Amino acid sequence: MKLLATILTLFTIMSTTPIFTFSKNANISNWRIVDDIVMGGKSNGTFSLNNDGYGEFSGKISLENNGGFSSVRYNMKTIAIKATSKIIVKLKGDGKTYQLRIKANTNDRHSYIKPFTTTGEWQIISIDLNAMYPTFRGKTLDIPNFDKPSIEELAFLIGNKKEEHFKLLIESINLQ
């Protein structure tokens, strides 16, 4: 069974286009934290490379002053996609639910999102882009799911409507 899992993982990795691969020498200068402090909240997220070379998004969510979220965003060169594309993320979470968020244009006010729940173990998350739905400030919009020809921004967000510490390790993000 382990052999089959290894073969499937290798096949997935070989048939993908890297968006970002973390390592001890990775340049994370295009990654930035956006917390609820932009609206007066008190949440505090950080993003760094840990000693093993993984991207580490961690911190504390506070509900003070109507807060409740933290995100890390990656502004990238425009990546062309196909209608059937997927984002494949290798990560290790803390058992909490996060959102993967994308924007076709960094100037868009809305994002397309898909929640996922982590297991506390390393896992590969596969998300169909056309399953990502549009939201703005927590409200679902009445427009189609993601159907754009490209992506310019990718983000991870935590906002589970409760005070909590969080930690998400990211090894790689690929387009398939």
C-alpha positions as CSV (number, residue, x, y, z in Angstrom):
1,M,0.0,0.0,0.0
2,K,2.9,2.4,0.8
3,L,4.4,1.7,-2.6
4,L,1.2,2.6,-4.3
5,A,0.9,5.8,-2.4
6,T,4.5,6.7,-3.2
7,I,4.0,6.0,-6.9
8,L,0.8,8.2,-6.9
9,T,2.7,11.0,-5.2
10,L,5.5,10.8,-7.7
11,F,3.1,10.8,-10.6
12,T,1.3,13.9,-9.2
13,I,4.5,15.8,-8.6
14,M,5.9,14.9,-12.1
15,S,2.7,16.1,-13.9
16,T,2.5,19.5,-12.2
17,T,3.8,23.0,-12.7
18,P,5.4,24.5,-9.6
19,I,3.8,27.6,-8.2
20,F,6.1,27.8,-5.2
21,T,8.5,25.2,-3.6
22,F,9.8,26.0,-0.1
23,S,13.4,25.3,0.9
24,K,15.9,26.7,3.3
25,N,17.0,29.1,0.4
26,A,13.6,30.1,-0.9
27,N,12.9,33.8,-1.4
28,I,9.6,34.5,0.5
29,S,9.7,38.3,0.0
30,N,6.5,38.1,-2.1
31,W,4.6,36.5,0.8
32,R,2.9,38.9,3.1
33,I,0.6,38.7,6.2
34,V,-2.8,40.3,6.2
35,D,-4.6,40.1,9.6
36,D,-7.9,41.5,10.8
37,I,-5.9,44.5,12.1
38,V,-6.8,46.1,8.8
39,M,-10.4,46.3,10.3
40,G,-9.4,47.0,13.9
41,G,-9.0,43.4,15.0
42,K,-6.2,42.0,17.2
43,S,-5.2,38.7,15.5
44,N,-1.5,38.1,14.9
45,G,-0.1,35.9,12.1
46,T,3.5,35.4,11.0
47,F,5.1,33.8,8.0
48,S,8.7,32.5,7.8
49,L,10.9,29.7,6.7
50,N,11.4,27.2,9.5
51,N,14.6,25.3,10.2
52,D,13.5,22.5,7.9
53,G,12.9,24.9,5.0
54,Y,9.1,24.8,5.1
55,G,6.9,27.8,4.9
56,E,5.4,28.3,8.4
57,F,2.2,30.3,8.7
58,S,1.4,30.6,12.4
59,G,0.0,32.8,15.1
60,K,-3.1,33.5,17.2
61,I,-6.6,34.5,16.2
62,S,-8.4,37.0,18.4
63,L,-12.0,37.9,18.3
64,E,-11.4,41.3,20.0
65,N,-12.7,44.4,18.2
66,N,-14.7,42.2,15.8
67,G,-11.5,40.4,14.6
68,G,-11.2,36.8,13.7
69,F,-8.8,36.1,10.8
70,S,-5.2,35.9,9.6
71,S,-3.9,35.3,6.1
72,V,-0.7,34.9,4.2
73,R,-0.8,36.0,0.6
74,Y,1.6,35.3,-2.3
75,N,1.7,37.7,-5.2
76,M,3.2,36.0,-8.2
77,K,3.8,36.4,-11.9
78,T,0.6,35.7,-13.8
79,I,0.2,31.9,-14.3
80,A,-2.0,30.8,-17.2
81,I,-4.3,27.9,-16.4
82,K,-6.7,25.5,-18.1
83,A,-10.4,25.1,-17.2
84,T,-9.6,21.7,-15.7
85,S,-6.6,22.8,-13.6
86,K,-6.1,21.9,-9.9
87,I,-3.9,23.3,-7.2
88,I,-2.0,20.7,-5.4
89,V,-0.6,21.7,-2.0
90,K,1.7,19.5,0.2
91,L,1.2,20.7,3.8
92,K,1.0,19.8,7.4
93,G,-1.6,21.5,9.6
94,D,-2.8,21.4,13.1
95,G,-6.2,19.8,12.6
96,K,-7.9,23.1,12.0
97,T,-9.8,24.3,8.9
98,Y,-8.2,26.8,6.5
99,Q,-9.1,28.3,3.2
100,L,-7.1,28.3,0.0
101,R,-7.9,31.6,-1.8
102,I,-7.0,32.8,-5.3
103,K,-7.4,35.9,-7.4
104,A,-7.2,36.2,-11.1
105,N,-6.1,39.8,-10.7
106,T,-4.4,41.2,-7.6
107,N,-6.6,44.3,-7.9
108,D,-9.9,42.2,-7.7
109,R,-11.7,42.9,-4.4
110,H,-13.1,39.4,-4.2
111,S,-11.3,36.1,-3.9
112,Y,-12.2,32.6,-4.9
113,I,-12.0,30.2,-2.0
114,K,-12.1,26.6,-1.0
115,P,-12.0,25.5,2.6
116,F,-9.9,22.4,3.6
117,T,-9.4,20.7,7.0
118,T,-5.9,19.6,8.0
119,T,-5.2,16.3,9.8
120,G,-2.2,17.0,11.9
121,E,-0.1,14.9,9.5
122,W,1.5,15.6,6.1
123,Q,-1.1,15.6,3.4
124,I,-1.6,16.5,-0.2
125,I,-4.6,18.8,-0.8
126,S,-6.0,18.8,-4.3
127,I,-8.5,21.5,-5.2
128,D,-10.3,21.9,-8.5
129,L,-10.1,25.6,-9.5
130,N,-13.6,25.5,-10.9
131,A,-14.9,24.4,-7.5
132,M,-13.6,27.6,-5.9
133,Y,-16.4,30.0,-5.2
134,P,-16.3,33.8,-5.0
135,T,-16.5,35.7,-1.7
136,F,-15.9,39.2,-0.5
137,R,-15.5,40.0,3.3
138,G,-17.0,36.6,4.2
139,K,-20.0,36.8,2.0
140,T,-20.5,34.5,-1.0
141,L,-21.1,36.4,-4.2
142,D,-23.7,35.6,-6.9
143,I,-21.2,35.2,-9.7
144,P,-19.9,32.0,-11.2
145,N,-17.1,29.9,-9.6
146,F,-13.6,30.4,-10.8
147,D,-13.5,30.4,-14.6
148,K,-10.6,32.8,-15.4
149,P,-7.6,32.1,-17.7
150,S,-4.9,33.0,-15.1
151,I,-4.0,33.5,-11.4
152,E,-2.0,36.4,-9.9
153,E,-2.5,35.8,-6.2
154,L,-2.8,32.8,-3.8
155,A,-3.5,32.9,-0.1
156,F,-4.1,30.8,2.9
157,L,-6.5,32.1,5.5
158,I,-7.7,30.9,8.9
159,G,-10.9,32.3,10.4
160,N,-13.0,29.8,12.3
161,K,-15.0,32.3,14.4
162,K,-13.1,31.4,17.5
163,E,-9.9,32.4,19.4
164,E,-7.2,29.9,18.7
165,H,-3.5,29.4,18.0
166,F,-2.6,28.0,14.6
167,K,0.3,26.5,12.6
168,L,0.4,25.5,9.0
169,L,3.6,24.1,7.4
170,I,3.7,24.3,3.6
171,E,6.2,22.3,1.5
172,S,5.0,23.0,-2.1
173,I,2.2,24.4,-4.2
174,N,1.7,23.2,-7.7
175,L,-0.7,23.6,-10.6
176,Q,-1.9,20.4,-12.3
